[in-house]
């Protein structure tokens, strides 16, 4: 996992860009870290990394990136029309015919668009 400060910098850079492209929201993985009393139980017992995905530490304090999200929300960003629209090289129906292959193809296609 990246350091808490690294995540804070990531969110600082990404949240305004999401507004610019017309995103209606953002999703983070977990609300809170697991309390240490649960670390010997699944999923924490077999996956140490699962313990620390939260925005909030077990003691209830906000991680730096949670504060970034809170501060960003306080600016009351407005959903806007996307500045740049992208037309994918095929329809949604075509995408679902061979999804994994399409995902890799879209990544290569996107690199060519940048």
MMTF fields as JSON, N, C-alpha, C and O atoms, coordinates in Angstrom:
{
  "mmtfVersion": "1.0.0",
  "mmtfProducer": "UNKNOWN",
  "numBonds": 455,
  "numAtoms": 456,
  "numGroups": 114,
  "numChains": 1,
  "numModels": 1,
  "chainsPerModel": [1],
  "groupsPerChain": [114],
  "chainIdList": ["A"],
  "bondAtomList": [4, 2, 8, 6, 12, 10, 16, 14, 20, 18, 24, 22, 28, 26, 32, 30, 36, 34, 40, 38, 44, 42, 48, 46, 52, 50, 56, 54, 60, 58, 64, 62, 68, 66, 72, 70, 76, 74, 80, 78, 84, 82, 88, 86, 92, 90, 96, 94, 100, 98, 104, 102, 108, 106, 112, 110, 116, 114, 120, 118, 124, 122, 128, 126, 132, 130, 136, 134, 140, 138, 144, 142, 148, 146, 152, 150, 156, 154, 160, 158, 164, 162, 168, 166, 172, 170, 176, 174, 180, 178, 184, 182, 188, 186, 192, 190, 196, 194, 200, 198, 204, 202, 208, 206, 212, 210, 216, 214, 220, 218, 224, 222, 228, 226, 232, 230, 236, 234, 240, 238, 244, 242, 248, 246, 252, 250, 256, 254, 260, 258, 264, 262, 268, 266, 272, 270, 276, 274, 280, 278, 284, 282, 288, 286, 292, 290, 296, 294, 300, 298, 304, 302, 308, 306, 312, 310, 316, 314, 320, 318, 324, 322, 328, 326, 332, 330, 336, 334, 340, 338, 344, 342, 348, 346, 352, 350, 356, 354, 360, 358, 364, 362, 368, 366, 372, 370, 376, 374, 380, 378, 384, 382, 388, 386, 392, 390, 396, 394, 400, 398, 404, 402, 408, 406, 412, 410, 416, 414, 420, 418, 424, 422, 428, 426, 432, 430, 436, 434, 440, 438, 444, 442, 448, 446, 452, 450],
  "bondOrderList": [1, 1, 1, 1, 1, 1, 1, 1, 1, 1, 1, 1, 1, 1, 1, 1, 1, 1, 1, 1, 1, 1, 1, 1, 1, 1, 1, 1, 1, 1, 1, 1, 1, 1, 1, 1, 1, 1, 1, 1, 1, 1, 1, 1, 1, 1, 1, 1, 1, 1, 1, 1, 1, 1, 1, 1, 1, 1, 1, 1, 1, 1, 1, 1, 1, 1, 1, 1, 1, 1, 1, 1, 1, 1, 1, 1, 1, 1, 1, 1, 1, 1, 1, 1, 1, 1, 1, 1, 1, 1, 1, 1, 1, 1, 1, 1, 1, 1, 1, 1, 1, 1, 1, 1, 1, 1, 1, 1, 1, 1, 1, 1, 1],
  "groupList": [{"groupName": "UNK", "atomNameList": ["N", "CA", "C", "O"], "elementList": ["N", "C", "C", "O"], "formalChargeList": [0, 0, 0, 0], "bondAtomList": [1, 0, 2, 1, 3, 2], "bondOrderList": [1, 1, 2], "singleLetterCode": "X", "chemCompType": "L-PEPTIDE LINKING"}],
  "groupTypeList": [0, 0, 0, 0, 0, 0, 0, 0, 0, 0, 0, 0, 0, 0, 0, 0, 0, 0, 0, 0, 0, 0, 0, 0, 0, 0, 0, 0, 0, 0, 0, 0, 0, 0, 0, 0, 0, 0, 0, 0, 0, 0, 0, 0, 0, 0, 0, 0, 0, 0, 0, 0, 0, 0, 0, 0, 0, 0, 0, 0, 0, 0, 0, 0, 0, 0, 0, 0, 0, 0, 0, 0, 0, 0, 0, 0, 0, 0, 0, 0, 0, 0, 0, 0, 0, 0, 0, 0, 0, 0, 0, 0, 0, 0, 0, 0, 0, 0, 0, 0, 0, 0, 0, 0, 0, 0, 0, 0, 0, 0, 0, 0, 0, 0],
  "groupIdList": [1, 2, 3, 4, 5, 6, 7, 8, 9, 10, 11, 12, 13, 14, 15, 16, 17, 18, 19, 20, 21, 22, 23, 24, 25, 26, 27, 28, 29, 30, 31, 32, 33, 34, 35, 36, 37, 38, 39, 40, 41, 42, 43, 44, 45, 46, 47, 48, 49, 50, 51, 52, 53, 54, 55, 56, 57, 58, 59, 60, 61, 62, 63, 64, 65, 66, 67, 68, 69, 70, 71, 72, 73, 74, 75, 76, 77, 78, 79, 80, 81, 82, 83, 84, 85, 86, 87, 88, 89, 90, 91, 92, 93, 94, 95, 96, 97, 98, 99, 100, 101, 102, 103, 104, 105, 106, 107, 108, 109, 110, 111, 112, 113, 114],
  "secStructList": [7, 7, 7, 2, 2, 2, 2, 2, 2, 2, 2, 2, 2, 2, 2, 2, 2, 2, 2, 2, 6, 6, 7, 7, 7, 7, 7, 7, 1, 3, 3, 3, 7, 7, 7, 4, 4, 4, 6, 6, 1, 6, 6, 6, 6, 6, 7, 4, 4, 4, 4, 4, 7, 3, 3, 3, 7, 6, 6, 1, 7, 5, 7, 2, 2, 2, 2, 2, 2, 2, 2, 2, 2, 2, 6, 7, 7, 7, 7, 7, 7, 7, 1, 1, 7, 7, 7, 7, 1, 1, 7, 2, 2, 2, 2, 6, 6, 1, 2, 2, 2, 2, 2, 2, 2, 2, 2, 2, 2, 2, 2, 2, 2, 7],
  "xCoordList": [0.819, 0.0, 0.861, 1.943, 0.386, 1.085, 0.952, 0.035, 1.877, 1.83, 0.6, 0.092, 0.137, -1.04, -0.851, -1.784, 0.345, 0.613, 0.586, 0.184, 1.009, 0.97, -0.471, -0.799, -1.335, -2.757, -3.357, -4.181, -2.944, -3.464, -3.087, -3.919, -1.861, -1.427, -2.188, -2.581, -2.397, -3.163, -4.563, -4.992, -5.276, -6.628, -6.634, -7.546, -5.628, -5.52, -5.467, -6.06, -4.755, -4.616, -5.822, -6.234, -6.389, -7.426, -8.815, -9.54, -9.2, -10.568, -10.936, -12.009, -10.107, -10.473, -10.563, -11.377, -9.737, -9.766, -11.048, -11.569, -11.556, -12.824, -13.955, -14.833, -13.933, -14.947, -14.813, -15.814, -13.583, -13.339, -13.875, -14.273, -13.887, -14.357, -15.814, -16.314, -16.493, -17.921, -18.304, -19.456, -17.363, -17.691, -18.686, -18.618, -19.588, -20.607, -20.185, -20.906, -19.032, -18.574, -17.288, -16.725, -16.837, -15.63, -15.877, -16.714, -15.156, -15.35, -14.006, -13.029, -13.966, -12.788, -13.143, -14.309, -12.162, -12.395, -13.141, -14.191, -12.651, -13.262, -13.406, -12.616, -14.411, -14.614, -13.518, -12.875, -13.302, -12.372, -11.452, -11.789, -10.292, -9.37, -9.99, -10.855, -9.525, -9.951, -9.303, -8.142, -10.039, -9.487, -8.504, -8.759, -7.391, -6.405, -6.988, -6.438, -8.067, -8.676, -9.253, -9.568, -9.392, -9.93, -8.847, -9.159, -7.613, -6.541, -6.279, -5.691, -6.699, -6.483, -7.675, -7.724, -8.646, -9.841, -9.853, -9.309, -10.477, -10.567, -11.341, -12.281, -11.004, -9.95, -8.583, -7.598, -8.504, -7.237, -6.172, -4.983, -6.573, -5.585, -4.752, -3.576, -5.333, -4.591, -4.098, -3.302, -4.556, -4.201, -3.927, -4.828, -2.668, -2.302, -2.698, -3.066, -2.622, -2.924, -4.384, -4.702, -5.269, -6.686, -6.947, -8.006, -6.007, -6.208, -6.282, -6.87, -5.698, -5.457, -6.014, -5.439, -7.091, -7.651, -8.568, -9.02, -8.847, -9.842, -9.396, -8.206, -10.394, -10.173, -9.952, -9.367, -10.433, -10.395, -9.588, -9.742, -8.733, -7.941, -8.826, -9.897, -8.392, -9.199, -9.518, -10.521, -8.676, -8.947, -9.936, -10.251, -10.436, -11.414, -10.828, -11.573, -9.5, -8.88, -8.858, -8.726, -8.991, -8.975, -7.558, -6.624, -7.41, -6.133, -6.015, -7.025, -4.799, -4.642, -5.508, -6.015, -5.691, -6.496, -7.984, -8.742, -8.41, -9.794, -10.012, -11.068, -9.012, -9.109, -9.144, -9.868, -8.361, -8.387, -9.791, -10.305, -10.412, -11.765, -12.747, -13.611, -12.618, -13.502, -13.35, -14.342, -12.107, -11.855, -12.388, -12.956, -12.208, -12.706, -14.233, -14.807, -14.879, -16.343, -16.835, -17.897, -16.081, -16.476, -16.485, -17.125, -15.777, -15.787, -17.073, -17.312, -17.893, -19.168, -18.983, -19.591, -18.148, -17.939, -19.243, -20.072, -19.417, -20.64, -20.366, -19.326, -21.308, -21.211, -21.343, -22.269, -20.422, -20.426, -20.374, -20.07, -20.667, -20.488, -19.009, -18.154, -18.721, -17.332, -16.704, -17.311, -15.473, -14.743, -14.354, -14.346, -14.035, -13.627, -14.456, -14.52, -15.086, -15.856, -15.064, -14.354, -15.206, -14.491, -15.51, -16.411, -15.371, -16.196, -15.353, -14.315, -15.812, -15.062, -15.126, -16.039, -14.157, -14.094, -15.139, -15.161, -16.014, -17.087, -18.189, -18.008, -19.322, -20.496, -20.343, -19.465, -21.219, -21.24, -21.536, -20.937, -22.458, -22.799, -21.574, -21.333, -20.816, -19.602, -18.567, -17.868, -18.468, -17.522, -17.755, -16.803, -19.019, -19.332, -19.214, -19.398, -18.919, -18.722, -17.406, -17.319, -16.389, -15.099, -14.428, -13.475, -14.954, -14.599, -13.108, -12.533, -12.475, -11.064, -10.206, -9.346, -10.444, -9.702, -9.972, -9.061, -11.212, -11.57, -10.882, -10.458, -10.769, -10.104, -8.668, -8.217, -7.954, -6.567, -6.51, -5.639, -7.416, -7.451, -7.761, -7.178, -8.681, -9.019, -7.832, -7.629, -7.065, -5.893, -4.919, -4.432, -4.643, -3.76, -4.361, -3.65, -5.659, -6.34, -6.229, -5.953, -6.449, -6.391, -4.989, -4.845, -3.972, -2.604, -2.38, -1.657, -2.988, -2.876, -3.648, -3.367, -4.625, -5.446, -4.791, -5.053, -3.96, -3.403, -2.488, -1.962],
  "yCoordList": [-1.18, 0.0, 1.241, 1.263, 2.248, 3.526, 4.191, 3.895, 5.084, 5.827, 6.736, 7.132, 7.055, 7.908, 9.252, 9.767, 9.817, 11.106, 10.99, 11.926, 9.854, 9.617, 9.58, 10.151, 8.898, 8.864, 10.264, 10.624, 11.046, 12.411, 13.218, 13.948, 13.098, 13.823, 13.328, 14.125, 12.028, 11.457, 12.066, 12.544, 12.049, 12.604, 14.1, 14.608, 14.805, 16.24, 16.525, 17.493, 15.677, 15.87, 15.34, 15.953, 14.224, 13.546, 14.164, 14.288, 14.548, 15.026, 16.204, 16.171, 17.236, 18.326, 17.863, 18.375, 16.91, 16.405, 15.625, 15.655, 14.931, 14.224, 15.201, 14.922, 16.347, 17.378, 17.869, 18.055, 18.079, 18.584, 17.658, 18.122, 16.358, 15.42, 15.029, 14.118, 15.727, 15.506, 14.358, 13.924, 13.845, 12.751, 13.231, 14.37, 12.371, 12.715, 12.32, 12.591, 11.685, 11.274, 10.5, 10.321, 10.048, 9.235, 8.176, 8.357, 7.089, 5.983, 5.592, 5.404, 5.473, 4.928, 3.537, 3.144, 2.807, 1.396, 1.152, 0.51, 1.634, 1.303, 2.529, 3.47, 2.509, 3.612, 3.629, 4.658, 2.513, 2.502, 1.282, 0.238, 1.452, 0.332, -0.672, -0.332, -1.904, -2.901, -2.616, -2.211, -2.823, -2.688, -3.842, -4.958, -3.597, -4.67, -5.929, -7.014, -5.818, -7.009, -7.968, -9.114, -7.494, -8.331, -8.879, -9.625, -8.532, -8.895, -10.402, -10.867, -11.159, -12.607, -13.344, -14.574, -12.579, -13.156, -12.823, -11.799, -13.693, -13.386, -12.089, -11.813, -11.307, -11.509, -11.037, -11.204, -10.448, -9.869, -10.902, -10.63, -12.074, -13.074, -13.559, -13.88, -13.617, -14.102, -13.008, -13.271, -11.79, -10.676, -9.435, -8.65, -9.279, -8.146, -6.805, -5.873, -6.71, -5.439, -5.031, -3.847, -5.973, -5.663, -4.825, -4.21, -4.803, -4.162, -2.637, -2.004, -2.044, -0.595, 0.138, 1.15, -0.322, 0.326, 1.504, 2.185, 1.759, 2.752, 4.2, 4.508, 5.078, 6.524, 6.958, 8.007, 6.13, 6.433, 5.334, 4.15, 5.746, 4.796, 4.156, 4.68, 3.035, 2.38, 3.288, 3.079, 4.288, 5.205, 6.307, 7.158, 6.299, 7.277, 8.512, 9.356, 8.635, 9.807, 9.655, 8.553, 10.794, 10.793, 10.655, 11.255, 9.857, 9.801, 11.061, 11.698, 11.425, 12.655, 12.715, 13.786, 11.614, 11.667, 11.79, 12.283, 11.36, 11.606, 13.101, 13.638, 13.758, 15.199, 15.917, 16.9, 15.429, 16.012, 15.897, 16.86, 14.732, 14.528, 15.446, 16.056, 15.541, 16.414, 17.868, 18.572, 18.312, 19.698, 19.938, 20.994, 18.966, 19.096, 19.186, 20.018, 18.347, 18.373, 19.72, 20.191, 20.338, 21.636, 22.739, 23.772, 22.53, 23.524, 23.44, 24.275, 22.439, 22.215, 22.17, 22.955, 21.254, 21.16, 20.83, 20.082, 21.379, 21.185, 20.234, 20.317, 19.338, 18.458, 19.327, 20.13, 19.16, 19.953, 19.038, 17.852, 19.587, 18.836, 18.528, 19.357, 17.367, 17.007, 17.988, 18.359, 18.4, 19.304, 18.577, 19.158, 17.299, 16.491, 15.223, 14.516, 14.935, 13.696, 12.727, 13.119, 11.473, 10.426, 9.434, 9.005, 9.081, 8.048, 6.784, 6.754, 5.756, 4.501, 3.848, 4.115, 2.997, 2.404, 1.33, 0.766, 1.032, 0.065, 0.302, 1.03, -0.317, -0.146, -0.936, -1.789, -0.632, -1.364, -2.843, -3.712, -3.13, -4.529, -5.272, -6.42, -4.631, -5.245, -5.45, -6.463, -4.512, -4.595, -5.869, -6.552, -6.189, -7.337, -8.681, -9.719, -8.695, -9.973, -10.641, -11.869, -9.856, -10.4, -9.347, -8.681, -9.222, -8.109, -8.015, -6.937, -9.084, -9.015, -8.528, -7.665, -9.083, -8.646, -7.16, -6.415, -6.744, -5.348, -4.418, -3.321, -4.847, -4.018, -3.742, -2.597, -4.786, -4.586, -3.72, -2.86, -3.945, -3.155, -1.689, -0.802, -1.427, -0.048, 0.671, 1.864, -0.044, 0.578, 1.023, 2.154, 0.147, 0.507, 1.642, 2.558, 1.584, 2.636, 3.973, 5.001, 3.952, 5.182, 5.788, 7.005, 4.959, 5.479, 6.236, 7.232, 5.772, 6.452, 7.76, 8.606, 7.942, 9.162, 10.286, 11.463, 9.925, 10.917, 11.923, 12.8],
  "zCoordList": [0.0, 0.0, 0.0, 0.587, -0.645, -0.655, 0.718, 1.484, 1.004, 2.258, 2.283, 1.234, 3.462, 3.612, 2.911, 2.295, 3.001, 2.37, 0.847, 0.157, 0.332, -1.112, -1.598, -2.637, -0.833, -1.176, -1.123, -1.963, -0.141, -0.022, -1.26, -1.799, -1.707, -2.908, -4.133, -4.985, -4.223, -5.336, -5.393, -6.444, -4.263, -4.235, -4.509, -5.162, -4.018, -4.274, -5.77, -6.247, -6.504, -7.945, -8.72, -9.705, -8.299, -9.075, -8.912, -9.899, -7.716, -7.509, -8.417, -9.021, -8.544, -9.468, -10.922, -11.691, -11.291, -12.672, -12.943, -14.058, -11.935, -12.106, -12.39, -13.207, -11.716, -11.977, -13.414, -14.105, -13.863, -15.221, -16.307, -17.375, -16.043, -17.069, -16.878, -17.537, -15.968, -15.81, -14.9, -14.918, -14.094, -13.179, -12.132, -11.671, -11.771, -10.782, -9.375, -8.415, -9.244, -7.925, -8.02, -9.1, -6.888, -6.794, -5.726, -4.841, -5.814, -4.886, -4.298, -5.022, -2.988, -2.328, -1.825, -1.849, -1.38, -1.1, 0.203, 0.176, 1.345, 2.625, 3.509, 3.42, 4.355, 5.302, 6.367, 6.574, 7.036, 8.166, 8.122, 7.564, 8.723, 8.903, 9.878, 10.686, 9.777, 10.753, 12.104, 12.171, 13.147, 14.489, 14.721, 14.269, 15.414, 15.643, 16.275, 16.084, 17.011, 17.63, 16.587, 16.905, 15.328, 14.254, 13.323, 12.395, 13.55, 12.617, 12.535, 11.558, 13.525, 13.467, 12.872, 12.888, 12.343, 11.72, 10.224, 9.812, 9.406, 7.972, 7.731, 8.477, 6.76, 5.771, 6.237, 5.519, 7.432, 7.9, 8.212, 8.045, 8.658, 9.065, 7.884, 8.052, 6.715, 5.555, 4.629, 3.728, 4.838, 3.951, 4.79, 5.084, 5.165, 6.033, 5.413, 6.128, 4.079, 3.42, 3.595, 3.486, 3.862, 4.035, 5.289, 5.417, 6.187, 7.477, 7.398, 8.274, 6.369, 6.38, 5.164, 4.763, 4.569, 3.373, 3.696, 2.775, 4.933, 5.296, 5.188, 5.12, 5.177, 5.254, 6.698, 6.97, 7.612, 9.034, 9.736, 9.439, 10.663, 11.446, 12.525, 12.829, 13.104, 14.151, 15.345, 16.027, 15.6, 16.718, 16.348, 17.179, 15.091, 14.643, 13.985, 13.486, 13.974, 13.35, 11.831, 11.298, 11.152, 9.689, 9.171, 9.704, 8.124, 7.432, 6.572, 6.273, 6.174, 5.395, 4.143, 3.81, 3.447, 2.229, 2.538, 1.702, 3.7, 4.103, 4.313, 3.979, 4.864, 5.055, 3.714, 3.555, 2.739, 1.387, 0.804, 0.235, 0.94, 0.418, 1.141, 0.51, 2.439, 3.229, 2.783, 2.592, 2.619, 2.189, 0.779, 0.498, -0.101, -1.476, -1.475, -2.178, -0.703, -0.625, -0.103, -0.512, 0.789, 1.35, 0.296, 0.49, -0.826, -1.904, -2.724, -3.596, -2.446, -3.143, -4.666, -5.394, -5.133, -6.585, -7.301, -6.782, -8.472, -9.255, -10.419, -11.074, -10.663, -11.822, -13.067, -13.179, -13.988, -15.216, -16.424, -16.302, -17.579, -18.818, -18.982, -18.668, -19.462, -19.702, -20.687, -21.692, -20.378, -21.259, -22.545, -23.63, -22.398, -23.547, -23.55, -22.544, -24.664, -24.795, -25.661, -26.587, -25.333, -26.053, -26.595, -25.874, -27.823, -28.418, -28.504, -29.165, -27.832, -27.838, -29.212, -29.994, -29.497, -30.835, -31.113, -32.207, -30.132, -30.355, -29.337, -28.361, -29.577, -28.725, -27.424, -27.296, -26.461, -25.199, -25.45, -24.816, -26.371, -26.679, -27.207, -26.833, -28.06, -28.607, -27.5, -27.484, -26.596, -25.48, -24.674, -24.297, -24.411, -23.565, -24.276, -23.641, -25.548, -26.247, -25.855, -25.843, -25.537, -25.111, -24.227, -24.631, -23.021, -22.143, -21.847, -21.99, -21.448, -21.071, -22.236, -22.064, -23.408, -24.589, -24.864, -25.226, -24.691, -24.939, -23.932, -24.296, -22.668, -21.664, -22.078, -22.05, -22.46, -22.896, -24.155, -24.284, -25.055, -26.28, -26.002, -26.626, -25.064, -24.715, -24.08, -24.307, -23.299, -22.689, -23.781, -23.76, -24.719, -25.838, -26.658, -27.072, -26.889, -27.643, -26.919, -27.537, -25.583, -24.79, -24.848, -24.964, -24.77, -24.838, -26.145, -26.17, -27.214, -28.496, -28.551, -29.401, -27.649, -27.619, -26.823, -27.068, -25.894, -24.947, -25.584, -24.899]
}
